[in-house]
Amino acid sequence: MAQPIRNSAWRQGLAVVGLAVLAGLATTAHAARDFVIQAAYAGEVDGVYYLNATIDYELNEVALEALAEGVALTFELRIDVRRVQRWRPDKTIAELEQLYELQYHALSERYIVSNINSGEQRTFLTLAGALQHLGDVEELPLIDRALLNPNRDYMLRIKSVLDIRSFPGPLRVLDVFFGDWRQASDWYRWRLPR
């Protein structure tokens, strides 16, 4: 009868250690700040609006550890075009999602940034260089001017999110217990110029 008691105590101790590790990871994850959209604007060229933005990415410890272990991190840039309505909520006219992937290649000791939408890839010697490239959004096509009513006002908003769906199962478990460890920017809003 002594054996089951030891096993039970051992399991409880292991469970406590496991939860402590998860809590430690979640606490460490909060050490880094969220993503920050420093600036964004849209300009029109030949009847098409293009997005330019600067995003400051600083990864938390969980994301850094996952990257070092060979996990590809997926960054989502969510973009909305909304028609401003006076007495009702704004109406969404277009929604776009731009996906980027960041991966560390241990053999070459390089960071690879891939634009999932276009298939374009670039390599970098440092993580800082890769994150800076990710944060420089240049001339991203948004919407054709012909789709907008010239007599109405429109708002643009963008948000950047680290998508944890690409994480392996054990890291995704953190989301169940500590859902707020994920990194994202706030929505950045501005009026589309006429």
HUVENBEL-V432114 format. One line per field, one symbol per residue. ss: DSSP state (~ for helix, > for strand, _ for the rest). A space follows every 10 residues. Layout:
ss=???
//
This chain:
ss=_~~~~~~~~~ ~~~~~~~~~~ ~~~~~~~~~_ _____>>>>> >>>>>__>>> >>>>>>____ ~~~~~~~~__ __>>>>>>>> >>>_______ >>>>>>>>>> >>>>>____> >>>>>_____ >>>>__~~~~ ~~~~~>>>>> >>>>~~~___ ___>>>>>>> >>>~~~__~~ ~~~~~~~_~~ ~__>___>>> >___
//
